[in-house]
Amino acid sequence: MAAPTVTAALNASVFAPGDQMLLTVTYSDTDTKSLTVTIVVTDAQGNSSAPVKVSAVIDPLAVTVTDNSGRTWTRVSDNGSVAVYRAVA
């Protein structure tokens, strides 16, 4: 099993008190698998519905951000490979 990978970058290298800080986290896991399920419903008379496809991710990663000053980091976005968090300096 491969280890997950992650990189992180702040939107600046220096912040003044009260500045907005944006943290961009890029992450991946080669062990994460996508799954597509196709469903067809058939009644007792043999009538069938159109196929419906549903996608799911097996073993998705979860991103959590904390720092040693006790700031609250709020998730702004997360598409499954890039997450953006916001906090105040």
Secondary structure, 3 states (H helix, E strand, C coil): CCCCEEEEEECCCCCCCCCEEEEEEEEECCCCEEEEEEECCECCCCCECCCEEEEEEECCCCCCCCCCCCCCCEEEEECCCEEEEEEEC
